[in-house]
């Protein structure tokens, strides 16, 4: 059975605040740790009113500090915005603070609109996606102190120094990051919740092209999937109506807080928005815990995934927690004993 993990986008719900969203992230991380989930990943978004986490590297430290067994990492850092050296330093610091528990997931997408991406760029051309493969190579070179003797970055040492490194993943919703993950010998996670087309073929392509590296001796693949489980199928589908409206608004350029079920039920969808919702539902799993488990396992087998990374968002935080509790039971996760016990 594949490992089961959590992806958290720190959603801001209608009537709520960004600070409340971060508090819910910390509480959900503690619960996921106790339930026995394998890792807890934090996404990066900028200037997005419905999503609170713009700095996963800061929140990772807080989450790791309030948990004790679960791995914690980025899902992911949008490397196109940043200096590879600075990213390497940040995650070496996290690894030093929480040895053996830190993941560095690297994303290619901007995680925002193009205007904000240009503002984030730290240098001329810093947001240029064509430079992403080069930046990945530089990041891995800094982490492993492995630049060629004649490379201009040779000898620049990432501090704090030490024997450990974060576990490196490349994230993507197409074959582009899969190619890089296979070439550089990193783990790879496919974002099924963004694009479900050809997901199994992309993961298999990664596996077939994988080159062993100092980071990883064999391929390791994850599948990130949106799912909602509830005690009844009808309740799960009722909760999912919030996502219908959120996605319809997001894909038509109206970013805002995560709507309530009542707001979604009262909304008059256009034909175009209904088409968007139908597409989003095809890449979502909604139902009883047994239905969600069986569907997730089926996707995992189809892709040959070693790990399933579950993204669950509901307007009601208690329903979100309940969904992860039900899946933990359905997958028979082994609970962790709190340190104070």
N, C-alpha and C positions, 0 to 999 in steps of 0.2 A: 504494500500500500504506500502511495506517495506521502511525503511529509506535508503537513498542513500549516500554512503561515497566514499572516495578516498584512494587508496593505491599507494604510490610513491616509486619506486626503484631507483630514482635519476640516470637515464640512462645517460651514456656518449656516445655521438654519434660520428661516424667517422668524422674526421676533427674538432672535438670539444675538450674540456678539462674538467677535473673534476670540476674545479672552475666554469665553465660555467654551468655545470649540476646542481650544488648547487644553482646558481643564478636562474636557471629555476625552481627548486623546490620552492624557496621562492616566485617567481612570480605566479606559479601555485597555491600555497597555498592561496595567497591573492585572486586570482580569484575564487577558490573553496569556500572560505569563503563568498565572495560577492554573488555567485550564490545560496547559501543556502544548500550546502552539509553538512551532519551531522558531519562527522569526517574526519581527514586527518592523515593517518598512514604512517610512514617512515620505510622502510625495513632495515635490517642489512646484509651486505655482506662484506667479507674480501678478499683482494688480487684478486679481480675480475675486470679486466681492463674495463669492460663495465658498471659497477655500482659503483657510487661514495660514497654512504653512509656507512661508517664503524662504525659510532658512532651515532645511532639515538637519544640517550639520550642528546647529545649536540645539534643536529639539531632541536629536538623538542622544546627546549627553544627559538631558533631563530624563528622558524615558529610560535609558540604561541605568540611571541612578536610582530610579524608583522601582526597578524590577531586579531579578537576580539570576534567572536561568535562561530566559529567552534571548536569542540573538536580536540585535537592533541595528537598523541601517537605513540607507536612503533608497527610495524607490521612485525616482533617483535624483542625483545631483545633475543639473543640466549643464554639462561641461562646456558647451558652446559659449556660455557667458563668462567663464572664469579662467584664471591662470591655473594650468595643471599643477604647478609647484604649490600654490596656495591650497588647492584641494588635497594634494598629497599630505601637506603639513597638518591640515585640519583633521584628516582621518587617521594619521599616525598619532596625533594627540589623543583622539578618541580611543584608539587601540591601546595606547599606553594606560589610559584611565580604566578601561574595561577590557582587559586582555582576553582574546579568544571569543569575543561576543559581537564584534563590529563588522558590518557589511558596507561596502562601497558600491552601490548601484549607480551606474552612469547612464544618463539619458541623452539622446540626441535632439529631441524636440525642444523648442524654446520654453514651453510651459507658460506661455503668455501670448499677447498680441505682438505684432512686429514692431510697433512703436516702442513698447516697453523693452523689447529685446534689444533694440538699438541703444536705449538708455543704459541698459545693464552692461553692455559691452565694455570691457575694461581697456580696450585698445582699438585702434583702427582695424576694422575687419574682425573684431573679436567675436561677433555674433555670426560669422560666416560658417554655415554648416559644411561647406566644402573642406574646411580645416579640421573638422571633427576627428577623422582618422589620425591625423598628425597629433592632435591634442591627446588622444587616447594613448598613442605611443609614448608621448612625453610623460604622461601621468604614470604609466607603468614603469618607465625608465627611472623616474624619481623614486617610486615606491620600492623598486628592487635594486636601486643603485647599479643599473645595468646598461648604461649608455656605452656605446662603442668608444674606444680610446680617443678617436678623433672628433667625437661629437662635441659641439660647443657647450653643452650642458654637463659634460663629464666633470665630476668632482664637486658638483653642487649637492650637498648632503641634506636630506630631509630630516628635520629634527621635530620632536624628540626621536633619537635613534633607539634601536632595540631589535630584538630577534623577530618580533611578530609583525604581521601586516593585516589590514582588514581583508576580508574575503571580497574579491572583486567580481562584479556582475556587469554585463552590458544588457541594457533593456531596450526593447524595441517593439514596434507593431508592424514591421515589414522585414524583408530579408537583409536590409542594409546593416543593422547592428549584428545580425546573426553572422554575417560574413566577417565582421571585425572580431567578434567573440571567438569564432573558430580560428582565425588567423593568429590572434594574440594568446589563445589558450586560457580564456576566462570562462566563467559560468555565463549562461544566457537565460533571460526571462522574456517571454513573449506576452505582450499586453493584449490579451484576447478581449478585454472589456472595451478597448478602443477599436480594434479591427479583428474580426473573427475569420476573415477570408484567408484561406490557405495556411492557417496557423500550424496545422500538423506538418505540412510540407516544409515550412520554414524551420521548425524545430528539428526535423529530420535532416534538413540541409546542414544545419549547424553541427549536428552530431557526426555526420559523414565527413565534414571538412575539418573537424577539430584537430588542432595540433597541440600535443602536450607541451606544457610550459612549466617554469618554476612555480607558477601560481596553482596549477591544476594538472594532474596527470591523466585525467579523462574527462569527457564532456559531462556537464551538469546542467540540466534544463529545468526551468520553472515555467508555469503557466499562470498568469494573473487574470482572474475571472471575477466579474461582478455577480454576487449571489445574495439572495435574501431567503432565510428559512424562518418559518413561523409554525406554531402549533397546528394550524390548519392551512390547507392550500388557499382557501378564500382569504384568510388574513394576510398571507404572504403577498398575494396579488393586490390586495388593498394597500398595503404598505408601499408596494412598488410604484404606485401611481405618482408619488412624489418624484421619483426618478424620471418618469415619463415627462413631466412638466419641466424639470430641471434641464434635461437633455434637449428638449424642444427649444427652450429659451437659449441655452448655450450655443446650439448649432445655428441659431438665427441672430447671433450677436447681441443677445440681451442677458449678459451675465448678471446673476443676482444671488441672493441667499437661497438655500435649499428649501423648497416650498413644502408646506404641510399637505397631508392627504386631502383636507378640506379645500385648500386652495386649488389643488389639482382637479378635484371632482367638480369644482365650480367653473373651471376654465373652459372657454370655447376654442377648441383647436381648429386651425385651418387645415385644409387638405395637405398642404406641404408639411405642416407640423406633425400630422398623423403619420405621414410617410417616414419622418425622422424617428418617431416613437416606434414604429414597426421595426425599423432597422436596429434600434437600440435593444428592443426586446429579444431579437434574435441572438444577441451576444450577452444575454443575461440569463441567470438561472434562478427561478422563483418557485417556491413550493414548500412542502413539508421537509423536515430534515432528511428523511429517507430519499425523497425525490431529488433533493439538491445533492446529497451525497452520491447517489447513483449516477446522476448527470455529470458531476465533477469527475468522478472516477472514469467515466466513459471518455470525457475529453482528455484526461490524463493518459489513458491507454492509447487513444488515437494519436496523440502527439509523442508518446514515449517520454512524458515528463516525469522527472524525479520528485517534483514538488508542485503543490497547488497553493497559490497565493490569493487569498480571498479578500475582495473589496466589498464591504457591505456599508451602505448608507441608508438610513431611514431618518425621517424628521424627528421621531421620538427616540431619544437615546436608549431608553429601556428596551425598546424593540430591537435596536441594533445590538445591544448586549445579549439579548435573548437569542438572536440569530446565531451569534458566535457560540453561545452555550449549547444550543441544539446541535450545531455541527460538530462541536467537540465530543458530544455524546455519541452522535452517529458514527464518527470516525474512531471512536474508542481511544481518544487521546489519554495519555497518562498524566493526571494532574501533578503539578509541582507543589511540594510542601513549602509554605512560607518560611523564610529564614528564622523568624521569631518563634516558630512552633517547636 
